[in-house]
Amino acid sequence: MMFFLKRNLLFVFLVVLVVVLIIFKVISGNDKTNTTEISNKITPTLTKINSDLNQTLKTKYPTIEEKDPTDVNLIDISPDYPLKYLLPYTTKDFIVEEYSAPMTLKVKVLIPSIDQAQQEVNNWIIKNGLEAEKHHLILMN
């Protein structure tokens, strides 16, 4: 008998563990009323959470129309990437996707006229209080 226990110690341990868990399950019972009652009381309202989140985001990150480019609090401290917090910027004619290098904007053109899109991007840069000549544009179709 001792030889069997030494040789199959892991098996014996697992059997004892299963028996203990079954006994614990029987003693604790199958009463699920507490969990149902708790889950009914704690039902989050996603609409309110989303509404609060949207309001917080609007307060912290206003849209481009709400931003004043001369506001000192909105000026980026990095002179090489002054518009990075406004990106990606999307219009019906173009999308300014990202800075690919310092002072170099990657622009996806959505209209046939690349020159018109370039002029509109330059106008957007000027509208945000910067000199368009200092930015290099990479225009892609």
C-alpha positions in Angstrom: 0.0 0.0 0.0 2.8 2.4 0.9 4.5 1.7 -2.5 1.2 2.6 -4.3 0.9 5.9 -2.4 4.5 6.9 -3.2 4.2 6.0 -6.8 0.9 7.7 -7.4 1.2 10.6 -5.0 0.0 13.2 -7.5 -3.0 11.2 -8.4 -3.9 10.7 -4.8 -3.5 14.4 -4.1 -5.8 15.4 -7.0 -8.5 12.9 -5.9 -8.3 14.4 -2.3 -8.5 17.9 -3.8 -11.6 17.1 -5.9 -13.3 15.5 -2.9 -12.6 18.6 -0.7 -14.0 20.9 -3.5 -17.1 18.9 -3.8 -17.7 19.0 -0.1 -17.2 22.7 0.0 -19.6 23.2 -2.9 -22.3 21.1 -1.1 -21.8 23.0 2.1 -22.0 26.4 0.5 -25.1 25.5 -1.4 -26.5 26.6 -4.7 -28.2 29.8 -3.5 -27.8 32.4 -6.3 -30.3 35.0 -5.0 -27.6 37.2 -3.7 -25.8 37.5 -7.0 -29.0 38.1 -8.9 -30.0 40.8 -6.4 -26.7 42.5 -6.7 -26.5 42.4 -10.4 -30.0 44.0 -10.7 -28.9 46.9 -8.5 -25.6 47.6 -10.3 -26.7 48.1 -13.9 -24.7 50.9 -15.5 -26.4 53.3 -17.8 -24.1 53.6 -20.8 -26.0 56.5 -22.2 -25.1 58.7 -19.2 -21.5 57.4 -19.2 -21.1 58.2 -22.9 -22.8 61.6 -22.5 -20.4 62.5 -19.6 -17.4 61.2 -21.5 -18.4 63.3 -24.6 -18.8 66.4 -22.5 -15.4 65.8 -20.9 -13.8 65.3 -24.2 -15.4 68.5 -25.6 -14.2 70.4 -22.6 -10.6 69.1 -22.8 -10.3 68.9 -26.6 -12.5 71.4 -28.4 -13.0 71.0 -32.2 -11.0 73.1 -34.6 -13.9 75.5 -35.0 -14.0 76.1 -31.2 -10.2 76.7 -31.0 -8.7 80.1 -31.1 -5.2 79.9 -32.7 -4.0 82.9 -30.7 -4.9 81.3 -27.4 -1.6 80.9 -25.4 -2.9 77.7 -23.7 -3.3 75.9 -27.1 0.1 76.7 -28.6 2.2 73.6 -28.8 5.5 73.8 -27.0 7.2 71.8 -29.9 8.1 74.3 -32.7 8.7 71.4 -35.1 5.2 70.0 -34.8 2.9 73.0 -34.1 -0.3 71.4 -35.4 0.1 67.9 -34.0 -2.9 68.2 -31.6 -5.2 69.2 -34.5 -4.3 66.0 -36.5 -5.8 64.2 -38.2 -7.8 67.1 -39.8 -10.4 66.1 -42.3 -12.4 68.1 -44.8 -14.3 67.0 -47.9 -11.3 67.9 -50.1 -8.3 66.6 -48.1 -7.1 64.9 -44.9 -4.1 66.2 -43.1 -3.0 62.8 -41.6 0.2 63.4 -39.6 3.6 64.9 -39.4 6.0 62.6 -41.3 9.0 64.8 -40.2 9.5 68.1 -38.5 7.4 70.8 -40.2 6.4 68.2 -42.9 2.7 67.3 -43.2 1.4 64.2 -44.9 -1.8 65.2 -46.8 -4.2 62.8 -48.6 -6.0 64.7 -51.4 -9.6 63.7 -52.0 -10.3 65.9 -55.0 -8.8 65.8 -58.6 -7.1 69.2 -58.2 -3.9 68.9 -56.2 -3.2 72.6 -56.5 -6.6 73.5 -55.0 -6.1 71.0 -52.1 -2.6 72.5 -51.5 -4.0 76.0 -51.3 -6.7 74.9 -48.9 -4.2 73.2 -46.7 -2.1 76.4 -46.7 -5.2 78.4 -45.8 -5.8 76.0 -42.9 -2.2 76.4 -41.7 -2.5 80.2 -41.8 -6.0 80.1 -40.1 -4.2 78.4 -37.2 -1.7 81.2 -36.8 1.3 79.8 -38.6 3.2 80.6 -41.8 2.3 78.2 -44.6 5.7 78.7 -46.2 7.5 77.1 -43.3 5.5 73.8 -43.7 6.5 71.2 -46.3 3.5 69.3 -47.7 3.6 65.7 -49.0 0.5 65.4 -51.1 -0.9 62.0 -52.0 -3.9 60.8 -54.0 
